[in-house]
Amino acid sequence: MSFLSVESLTKSFRVGDRELAVLRGLDLSVESGEMVAIMGASGVGKSTLLQVIGGLDRHDEGRVSIDGLDVTGADEDTLVHFRNRRVGFVFQFHHLLPEFSALENVAMPLRIARMAPADAEPRARRLLADVGLSERESHRPGMLSGGEQQRVAVARALAMQPALLLADEPTGDLDEQTGQELHELLRQMHTDHRLTSLIATHNPRLAESCDRVLRLEDGRLCPVGA
């Protein structure tokens, strides 16, 4: 069985008096250790797909399985625990807490999980070193550049040592050069942390750095070039 399996997934939203189908019987299979890019026009459903896979949103029909867990059939307590422990999220906007330092932001998931500060802080510090920000530990988000803020967000996503990384337009708010640097970082983190990664992006250079590229059209996925 694949590490990530999506079968006949459907998801609709009500817009006024009509139903808007975003995912239409979508299928996806991702093997452990793969880095897969999902491309597609704005509003086509890339974010919705990642949110359903990650348990942040509910589906209408179909099934999502991650590492043997039926995510779409899990009760809320099981889902919350699994999501917090096994899935890391990186969004287009970093969502860092402005009143906390970079180190405190990275350590936050660990503290929420009730890890002792004596253990949480060294792990957060190592992750900041991994993303090249050892000298920015005490800086609050407002003191960091956009690229640095997103690097902190990547480190935070890895704090709980997830198996699956879901990244939603991670370079969408960055200039070309900074975005390229983040591409390289994501690829390195994917390898170093032995992740399975699913990345929604408009950026063809980021997509090309992945093992496979799929396009979301009309609610379904197809290989690019197919």
N, C-alpha and C positions, 0 to 999 in steps of 0.2 A: 504494500500500500504506500502511496506517495505521502510525503510529510504533510503537504497541504493539498487537500482535495475539495473541490467545489463542484457540486452536481446540480444541474437544472435550477440555478438560483434565479429567483425573480424578486423584484422590488419595485413598487410603484409609490407615487406621491399624489395626493389630491391637490389640484391647482384650480381654485374656483369650483366650478361645477363639473370638472372633468378629471379623469384619472390619467396621470402621466407615468407610463411604464419606462423605467430607467434600465433595469436589468431584465432580460427576457430569456430565461432558460439558460443562463450562462454556465459554462463548464470551464474548469481550470485544474491543472495538476502540476504541482511543483515538487521536485525531489529535494531531499535534504541536502543543503549546501549550495543550492542554485541561487543565482541572483537574476531575477526576472524583471524586465521593464514593461510597464503598461503605458502606451501612448493613446492619444485620442484628443478630440477637440474639447474646448471648455464646455462644461455642462453635460458631457456625454455620460457621466456616471462613475468616473475613476475614483473620486473621493468616496462616493457611496459604497462602491465595491470594497475598498479598503476598510471602511468603517464596519461593514457587515462582517467581513472576514475577521476583523479584530475584536468583534463583540461590542462595538460602540453603538451599533444600530441593529435593529431587528429586521429580518427579511420577511417576505410574504410566503414564498414556497422554496423548496430545495433544501440542500444540506451543505454545510461547511464542516470539514474535519481537519483538525490540526494535531499532528502527532498522536493520532488515535482518539482524540476527544471530539465528540459531536458538539461543536460550538453552538450550532443553531438549535440543538435540543437540550442544552444544559440549563439547569436552573440558575437563578441570578447569583447566588452565593458561589457556586462552582465557577461560573463565568467570570466573576470579578476576581477571584483568586487566580484562575488560570491566566487571565489577561494581565494582571499585575506581575505575575511571576515569569510568564513565558513569552510575552509579546512586548516589543519595544516600538514606540511610535515617534516618528519625526514628521512635523507638519511644515507647511510653507512658512507660517509665522511661528516663531520659536516658542511662544507662550511661557517664557521664563517669568518668574516672580520678581518684580522690579525691586522689592525691598530687601532681597537676599543676594548674597555674593554668588559668584560663579560656583564656588565650592559648595555652598549651601544648596544651590539649585540642583546640582548633580546628586548630592546626598539626600535630597528630599524623598525620593521613592524608597530609599533604604530606611530613613527615619519613620516613614509611614508604615513600613513593614516591621517596625519596632526592632530594627537592628541596633545594637549598642553603638553609641557614638565612637567608641574606641575602634570599632570595626568599620563603621560607615565612612568615617572621614578618610582613612587611608585608601579605601577603595575608590572614593570619589576623587581623591588626589591622583591616583594612578590613571583614572580615566581622563582627567584633564591633561595629564602628561601625554596620554595616547593621542589626543586630538591637538596637541601642540600648544596648550594654554597653561603650562605650569606657572608662568609669570603673571597670570591673570586671576589667580585663585580668589583674591580678596576684592576684585572688581565687581561692582553691580552691573546688571545688564546695560543700563544707560551709559556706562563708561566704556562699553565694548562696541566695536564695529558690527555691522550686520553679519559679516562672515564669522566673526568670533562668537556672536550670540548663537548662530546656528551650530557652531562647533560644540558649544556648551549643551545645546539641545540634543545633539548626537550622543555626547557623553552621558547625559541624563537618561536617554533611551536605553543605554547599555548597562545602567547601574544594577539592575536586577538579573543581569546575565541571561537575557532572553534567548530563546532559540530562533524566534521569528522577528525580523525587523520589517515594519511597514512604514514606508516613507512616501508622503503625499506632497508632490511638487517641492522637494526640499531645497531646490535652487531657484524657485520661482520668484523670490524677492531679492535676488542677488545680481550684481553685475556679472558680465561674462567671465572675467578673470577670476573673481571670487567664486563664482559658480563652478568653474573648472577645478579649482582647488578643493572644493567640497566634493566634487565627483570622485577625485582621487582619494580623498579621505574615506568616503563611504565604501569604496572598493577595498581599501586597506582594512577598515574595520570589519567588513564582511569576511575577509580572509582571516584576520588575526583572531576574531572572536567566534569563528566557525558558525556563522549565521546562515540562515535561509532568509533571503531578502526579496521583497516585492516592492517595486518603486514605481509610483505613478509620476509621469513627467511629460512635459512638452519638449524637453531639451534633447535633441537627437544625439548630442555628444555623450550625455549621461546614459541614454538608452543603449548606445553602441558599446559602452563599457560593460554592459551586462551580458550574461550568458545567453539570454534569449530576449527577443522583443516581440510583444504582442500589441495589437491595436484593438481598442474597444469601439465598436461601431454597432449601432442598432441593438444595443443591449447584449451583444455577444462578443467574445474574443476570437481573434484570428491572428495567425502569424503575420508579421510585417512582410509584404511582398507576395502574400498568398492571394 
